[in-house]
Amino acid sequence: MSDKLGLMNYNNDRKHLSISIPSSSEVTMSPHIKSVEELRVLGINLSSFNTATQFGICTAGVFLFYLLYGYLQELIFSMEGFKPFGWYLTLVQFGFYSLFGLVELQLTQDKRRRIPGKTYMIIAFLTVGTMGLSNTSLGYLNYPTQVIFKCCKLIPVMIGGIFIQGKRYNLADVLAALCMSLGLIWFTLADSKVAPNFNATGVLLISLALCADAAIGNVQEKAMKLHNGSNSEMVLYSYCIGFGYILTGLLGVGGLGPAVAFCSQHPVTTYGYAFFFSLTGYFGISFVLALIKLFGALVAVTVTTGRKAMTIVLSFMFFSKPFTFQYIWSGLLVLFGIFLNVYSKNKDKMKLPSLADLRNMVLTGKKVRLLSQNV
């Protein structure tokens, strides 16, 4: 009887019987979860900050580390003879990620796995598809062409959220996804005209990576919220399992030997760059996972899509390229999409004036000008 009613305390002085019934969250929560609100990224406890500060820290981390990540990725594939070994680079990258995740998990107090192994097998498969196919596509496509396809994942993420999590998005979210996707496509098309290098194989690879990327954010969000898994746990198990997937595949097709032979001849420019490439990617993933857990997959993809726009802007600052005003208009379209997404998540704090308010403001301005002229 006491199991059903909860705690029963009897007070002899007041002859009072108090019954406390646990809430549904207390009953279903795992016993080792101390707080569903606590979230640490690279040792930083984001739970101690307000929502705006959390968003700022995560966004800054994504931009900083992924800008370095993109630069190193293009630098590695610019090496003569490396383009056929995109899957081996992904294998090395997964190995480093697993090592980094293990180190970070050892620094935490609770080291127990919370998310089921079957879920990690699905996440690992999608992660292999996203990163492996994306890395391999650079052997067939130039970087701007790859960005054209990757920026379109905003809409698939929304579709995945509807079917995987049963989400419903408002009109502002839909318009934000359309504006950012169209803006980035318009932006990067101008860059692709400089050295277009379309290839049917590359288009197929990056399209499959896009589909996997659209699904993985929603699966990660659902798993982390349902089981309250940590970022380090997610990275460790998903990339360890993914490492096994890729290693099995390379051994099966005989692609491991030639890749090892090539990289052993250029250890500094392959393994050295790959280490920093993986390190910046790992830090970036930690902040992306925090964004997913705190704000959802759509906001996380919106931030990463904005980062892609910044990558192209910086390429014009550091490298000599032709310039056209098409970059400005498309960049403004992307910024408008970001604003719509932020507004849809903060409607209560960001109250835009209605049409009636705008009309009153215009009429008031006219009256002030008339009075000033009369005076």
C-alpha positions as CSV (number, residue, x, y, z in Angstrom):
1,M,0.0,0.0,0.0
2,S,2.8,2.4,0.8
3,D,4.4,1.8,-2.6
4,K,1.3,3.1,-4.3
5,L,0.6,6.1,-2.0
6,G,4.2,7.2,-1.6
7,L,5.6,8.5,1.8
8,M,3.4,8.4,4.8
9,N,4.5,10.4,7.9
10,Y,2.6,10.2,11.2
11,N,2.8,13.1,13.7
12,N,2.0,11.9,17.2
13,D,1.8,15.4,18.6
14,R,-0.8,16.7,16.2
15,K,-2.4,13.4,15.3
16,H,-2.0,14.3,11.6
17,L,-1.4,11.9,8.8
18,S,0.4,13.4,5.7
19,I,0.4,11.5,2.4
20,S,2.9,12.5,-0.4
21,I,2.2,11.1,-3.9
22,P,5.2,11.2,-6.2
23,S,4.8,13.0,-9.5
24,S,4.9,11.1,-12.8
25,S,8.4,12.6,-13.5
26,E,9.7,11.3,-10.2
27,V,8.3,7.8,-10.8
28,T,9.6,7.4,-14.4
29,M,13.0,9.1,-13.9
30,S,16.0,6.9,-13.8
31,P,17.5,6.7,-10.2
32,H,21.0,7.8,-11.3
33,I,19.8,11.1,-13.0
34,K,20.3,13.8,-10.4
35,S,19.0,16.7,-12.5
36,V,17.5,16.9,-15.9
37,E,18.6,20.6,-16.1
38,E,22.3,20.1,-15.7
39,L,24.3,20.3,-18.9
40,R,28.1,20.5,-19.2
41,V,30.0,21.3,-22.4
42,L,33.8,21.0,-22.2
43,G,33.6,21.4,-18.4
44,I,31.4,24.5,-18.6
45,N,28.1,24.1,-16.6
46,L,25.6,25.8,-18.9
47,S,22.9,25.3,-16.4
48,S,24.2,28.2,-14.3
49,F,23.5,30.7,-17.1
50,N,20.2,32.1,-18.4
51,T,18.7,31.0,-21.8
52,A,20.2,33.9,-23.8
53,T,23.7,33.3,-22.4
54,Q,23.4,29.6,-23.1
55,F,22.5,30.3,-26.7
56,G,25.3,32.8,-27.0
57,I,28.0,30.4,-25.6
58,C,26.8,27.5,-27.8
59,T,26.6,29.6,-30.9
60,A,30.0,31.1,-30.4
61,G,31.5,27.6,-29.9
62,V,29.9,26.3,-33.0
63,F,31.1,29.2,-35.1
64,L,34.7,29.2,-33.7
65,F,35.4,25.5,-33.9
66,Y,33.6,24.7,-37.1
67,L,35.2,27.6,-39.0
68,L,38.6,26.1,-38.2
69,Y,37.1,22.7,-39.0
70,G,36.1,23.7,-42.5
71,Y,39.4,25.4,-43.2
72,L,41.4,22.2,-42.1
73,Q,39.0,20.0,-44.1
74,E,39.6,21.9,-47.3
75,L,43.3,22.0,-46.6
76,I,43.5,18.2,-46.2
77,F,41.7,17.6,-49.5
78,S,43.8,20.1,-51.3
79,M,46.8,17.7,-50.8
80,E,47.8,16.0,-54.1
81,G,46.6,12.4,-54.2
82,F,44.5,12.5,-51.0
83,K,41.0,12.8,-52.6
84,P,40.3,9.0,-53.0
85,F,40.8,8.5,-49.2
86,G,37.8,10.3,-47.8
87,W,36.5,7.2,-45.9
88,Y,39.9,6.7,-44.3
89,L,40.0,10.3,-43.1
90,T,36.5,9.6,-41.6
91,L,37.9,6.5,-39.9
92,V,40.8,8.5,-38.3
93,Q,38.3,11.2,-37.4
94,F,36.0,8.7,-35.6
95,G,39.0,7.2,-33.8
96,F,40.0,10.6,-32.4
97,Y,36.4,11.5,-31.5
98,S,36.1,8.2,-29.5
99,L,39.4,9.0,-27.7
100,F,38.3,12.5,-26.9
101,G,34.9,11.3,-25.7
102,L,36.5,8.7,-23.5
103,V,38.7,11.3,-21.8
104,E,35.8,13.7,-21.3
105,L,33.6,11.0,-19.9
106,Q,36.3,10.0,-17.4
107,L,36.3,13.5,-16.1
108,T,32.6,13.4,-15.2
109,Q,31.2,11.9,-12.0
110,D,28.5,9.8,-13.5
111,K,30.0,7.4,-16.1
112,R,27.0,5.1,-16.6
113,R,25.4,4.8,-20.1
114,R,21.9,6.1,-20.1
115,I,20.9,5.8,-23.8
116,P,20.2,2.2,-25.0
117,G,22.7,0.4,-27.2
118,K,20.2,-0.1,-30.0
119,T,19.6,3.6,-30.2
120,Y,23.4,4.2,-30.4
121,M,23.6,1.7,-33.3
122,I,21.1,3.8,-35.2
123,I,22.8,7.1,-34.4
124,A,26.2,5.7,-35.3
125,F,24.9,4.5,-38.7
126,L,23.5,7.9,-39.4
127,T,26.7,9.6,-38.2
128,V,28.8,7.4,-40.5
129,G,26.5,8.3,-43.4
130,T,26.6,12.0,-42.6
131,M,30.4,12.5,-42.1
132,G,31.7,9.7,-44.3
133,L,29.7,10.6,-47.4
134,S,30.3,14.3,-46.9
135,N,34.1,13.8,-46.6
136,T,34.1,11.5,-49.6
137,S,32.0,13.9,-51.7
138,L,34.9,16.4,-51.6
139,G,36.8,14.0,-53.8
140,Y,34.3,14.7,-56.6
141,L,32.9,18.2,-55.8
142,N,34.4,21.5,-55.0
143,Y,33.8,23.0,-51.6
144,P,31.1,25.6,-52.6
145,T,29.1,23.0,-54.4
146,Q,29.1,20.8,-51.3
147,V,27.9,23.7,-49.3
148,I,25.0,24.3,-51.7
149,F,23.7,20.8,-50.9
150,K,24.5,20.8,-47.1
151,C,22.7,24.1,-46.5
152,C,19.4,22.6,-47.7
153,K,19.2,20.3,-44.7
154,L,17.0,22.8,-42.8
155,I,13.9,21.7,-44.6
156,P,14.6,17.9,-44.2
157,V,15.2,18.5,-40.5
158,M,11.8,20.0,-40.2
159,I,10.3,17.1,-42.1
160,G,12.2,14.6,-39.9
161,G,10.9,16.4,-36.8
162,I,7.3,16.0,-38.0
163,F,7.6,12.3,-38.7
164,I,10.2,11.2,-36.1
165,Q,9.0,13.4,-33.1
166,G,5.6,14.4,-34.2
167,K,6.5,18.1,-34.0
168,R,4.5,20.9,-35.5
169,Y,6.3,24.1,-36.8
170,N,4.7,27.5,-37.2
171,L,4.8,29.7,-40.2
172,A,7.9,31.6,-39.0
173,D,9.9,28.4,-38.7
174,V,8.9,27.4,-42.2
175,L,9.8,30.8,-43.6
176,A,13.1,30.8,-41.8
177,A,14.1,27.5,-43.3
178,L,13.1,28.6,-46.8
179,C,14.9,32.0,-46.5
180,M,18.1,30.5,-45.2
181,S,18.2,27.7,-47.7
182,L,17.4,29.9,-50.7
183,G,19.9,32.6,-49.4
184,L,22.7,30.2,-49.0
185,I,22.0,28.5,-52.4
186,W,22.0,31.9,-54.0
187,F,25.1,32.9,-52.1
188,T,27.2,29.8,-53.0
189,L,26.0,29.6,-56.6
190,A,28.0,32.7,-57.3
191,D,31.1,31.1,-55.8
192,S,30.5,27.9,-57.7
193,K,30.6,29.8,-61.0
194,V,34.3,30.5,-60.4
195,A,35.3,26.8,-60.7
196,P,32.2,24.6,-61.2
197,N,33.1,21.0,-60.9
198,F,29.8,19.0,-60.8
199,N,30.0,15.2,-60.8
200,A,27.1,12.8,-60.7
201,T,28.9,10.6,-58.1
202,G,29.6,13.6,-55.8
203,V,26.0,14.8,-56.1
204,L,24.7,11.4,-55.1
205,L,27.1,11.1,-52.1
206,I,26.3,14.6,-50.7
207,S,22.6,14.0,-51.3
208,L,22.7,10.8,-49.2
209,A,24.7,12.6,-46.5
210,L,22.1,15.3,-46.5
211,C,19.3,12.7,-45.8
212,A,21.3,11.1,-43.0
213,D,22.1,14.6,-41.5
214,A,18.4,15.5,-41.6
215,A,17.5,12.4,-39.5
216,I,20.4,12.4,-37.0
217,G,19.5,15.7,-35.3
218,N,16.0,14.6,-34.6
219,V,17.1,11.1,-33.4
220,Q,19.7,12.7,-31.1
221,E,17.3,15.2,-29.7
222,K,14.7,12.5,-28.9
223,A,17.3,10.2,-27.3
224,M,18.9,12.9,-25.2
225,K,15.6,14.3,-23.9
226,L,14.1,10.9,-23.3
227,H,17.1,9.4,-21.4
228,N,18.9,12.6,-20.3
229,G,22.2,11.4,-21.9
230,S,25.3,13.6,-21.7
231,N,27.2,15.0,-24.6
232,S,30.3,13.0,-23.8
233,E,28.3,9.8,-23.6
234,M,26.7,10.5,-27.0
235,V,30.0,11.2,-28.7
236,L,31.8,8.3,-27.2
237,Y,29.4,5.5,-27.9
238,S,28.1,6.7,-31.3
239,Y,31.6,7.3,-32.7
240,C,33.0,4.1,-31.2
241,I,30.3,2.1,-32.9
242,G,30.7,4.1,-36.1
243,F,34.5,3.4,-36.1
244,G,33.7,-0.3,-36.2
245,Y,31.2,0.2,-39.0
246,I,33.8,2.1,-41.2
247,L,36.7,-0.3,-40.3
248,T,34.6,-3.3,-41.3
249,G,33.6,-1.6,-44.6
250,L,37.2,-0.6,-45.5
251,L,38.5,-4.1,-44.8
252,G,35.7,-5.5,-46.8
253,V,36.4,-3.5,-50.0
254,G,40.2,-3.5,-49.5
255,G,40.5,0.3,-49.1
256,L,42.4,0.3,-45.9
257,G,45.9,-0.7,-47.2
258,P,46.3,2.0,-49.9
259,A,45.1,4.7,-47.5
260,V,47.6,3.7,-44.8
261,A,50.4,3.5,-47.3
262,F,49.7,7.0,-48.6
263,C,49.3,8.6,-45.2
264,S,52.5,6.9,-43.9
265,Q,54.4,8.8,-46.6
266,H,53.0,12.1,-45.5
267,P,52.4,11.7,-41.7
268,V,52.5,15.4,-40.8
269,T,50.1,16.7,-43.5
270,T,47.7,13.7,-43.0
271,Y,47.6,12.5,-39.4
272,G,48.8,15.9,-38.1
273,Y,46.2,17.9,-39.9
274,A,43.6,15.2,-39.1
275,F,44.3,15.5,-35.4
276,F,43.5,19.2,-35.3
277,F,40.7,18.7,-37.8
278,S,39.2,16.1,-35.4
279,L,39.8,18.2,-32.3
280,T,38.0,21.3,-33.7
281,G,35.2,19.0,-35.0
282,Y,34.8,17.3,-31.6
283,F,34.6,20.7,-29.8
284,G,32.1,21.9,-32.4
285,I,30.0,18.7,-32.0
286,S,29.9,19.2,-28.2
287,F,28.3,22.6,-28.7
288,V,25.9,21.4,-31.4
289,L,24.7,18.6,-29.1
290,A,24.2,21.2,-26.4
291,L,22.1,23.3,-28.8
292,I,20.0,20.3,-29.7
293,K,19.4,19.4,-26.1
294,L,18.6,23.0,-25.0
295,F,16.8,24.5,-28.1
296,G,16.0,21.6,-30.5
297,A,17.3,20.3,-33.8
298,L,15.9,23.1,-35.9
299,V,17.7,25.9,-33.9
300,A,20.9,23.8,-34.0
301,V,20.7,23.5,-37.8
302,T,19.9,27.1,-38.2
303,V,23.0,28.1,-36.3
304,T,25.2,25.7,-38.3
305,T,23.7,26.9,-41.5
306,G,24.6,30.5,-40.5
307,R,28.1,29.3,-39.8
308,K,28.4,28.0,-43.4
309,A,27.5,31.5,-44.6
310,M,30.3,32.9,-42.4
311,T,32.7,30.4,-43.8
312,I,32.1,31.7,-47.3
313,V,32.4,35.3,-46.1
314,L,35.8,34.6,-44.5
315,S,37.0,32.9,-47.7
316,F,36.5,36.3,-49.5
317,M,38.5,38.0,-46.7
318,F,41.5,35.6,-46.8
319,F,41.5,34.6,-50.4
320,S,41.2,36.6,-53.6
321,K,37.9,36.0,-55.3
322,P,35.6,37.8,-57.7
323,F,32.9,39.8,-56.0
324,T,29.3,40.5,-57.0
325,F,26.4,42.2,-55.2
326,Q,24.6,38.8,-55.3
327,Y,26.6,37.9,-52.2
328,I,25.1,40.9,-50.3
329,W,21.5,40.2,-51.2
330,S,21.7,36.5,-50.5
331,G,23.6,37.2,-47.2
332,L,20.8,39.5,-46.1
333,L,18.2,36.8,-47.0
334,V,20.1,34.4,-44.7
335,L,20.2,36.9,-41.9
336,F,16.5,37.4,-42.3
337,G,15.9,33.7,-42.0
338,I,18.0,33.6,-38.8
339,F,15.9,36.5,-37.4
340,L,12.7,34.6,-38.2
341,N,13.9,31.5,-36.4
342,V,15.0,33.4,-33.3
343,Y,11.7,35.4,-33.3
344,S,9.6,32.2,-33.5
345,K,11.3,30.9,-30.4
346,N,11.0,34.2,-28.4
347,K,7.6,35.6,-29.4
348,D,6.8,36.7,-25.9
349,K,10.1,38.6,-25.5
350,M,10.3,40.0,-29.0
351,K,6.9,41.5,-29.7
352,L,6.9,43.0,-33.2
353,P,4.6,46.0,-33.9
354,S,1.3,45.2,-35.7
355,L,0.1,46.9,-38.9
356,A,-2.1,49.1,-36.8
357,D,0.9,50.1,-34.6
358,L,2.9,50.9,-37.7
359,R,0.1,53.0,-39.2
360,N,-0.2,55.0,-35.9
361,M,3.5,55.5,-35.8
362,V,3.4,56.9,-39.4
363,L,0.4,59.2,-38.6
364,T,2.1,60.4,-35.4
365,G,5.3,61.2,-37.3
366,K,3.3,63.2,-39.9
367,K,1.6,65.2,-37.1
368,V,4.9,66.0,-35.5
369,R,6.3,67.2,-38.8
370,L,3.2,69.4,-39.4
371,L,3.4,70.9,-35.9
372,S,7.1,71.6,-36.3
373,Q,6.4,73.4,-39.7
374,N,3.7,75.5,-38.1
375,V,6.0,76.5,-35.3
